[in-house]
Amino acid sequence: MLIGELSRRTGVSARSLRYYEAQGLLSAGRGVNGYRDYAEEAVVTVTQIRGLLRAGLSTEVIAQVLPCARGEGPAFDWCAELREILGGELAVMDDRIEALRRSRGTLAGLLTKP
């Protein structure tokens, strides 16, 4: 399918699809006219990418975990190191949340002062 159809079916812009391809997350063949030609499974792949982005993962991390993703959820085949990768990302997220809580507390304290 052409990029426009993939975009329509997934609700993802053609620009984003080209970005995913540049990041190695999505692949396309080329037709004789040079246009990108996506396989039917690209719809599921794009849905998986979007779900992983919503989970706060970077495209670099998604490239590592995408081979283990199954279905549109995505669900995972818990292949080697996947739990470690996702656990590490969760720890980083927890650290960022804690830093934001501290910053928020500091800012709230400043607002209570005359």
C-alpha angles and dihedrals in degrees: 000000000000123000092256092057092046088050092051094047095048102032089233120129120249087239091058091047090054089049091052088051092049089051091053094247097113131030133203135184122224125244122222087265091057094249119138112261114199124198120235092256089064088083091063092042092054090047089052092048091051092049092050091047089052087054087061098253121146121235088251091059092041089057088058097047102034094084088062095048118108128186129357096293086058104241119180141232095219094234123175116308095357095116090048093051094048092043090053091050090050091052091051090049091050090052091051091049091051091049090051091050090053092047091048091051091051092049093046088051091054091053092054093058120089 
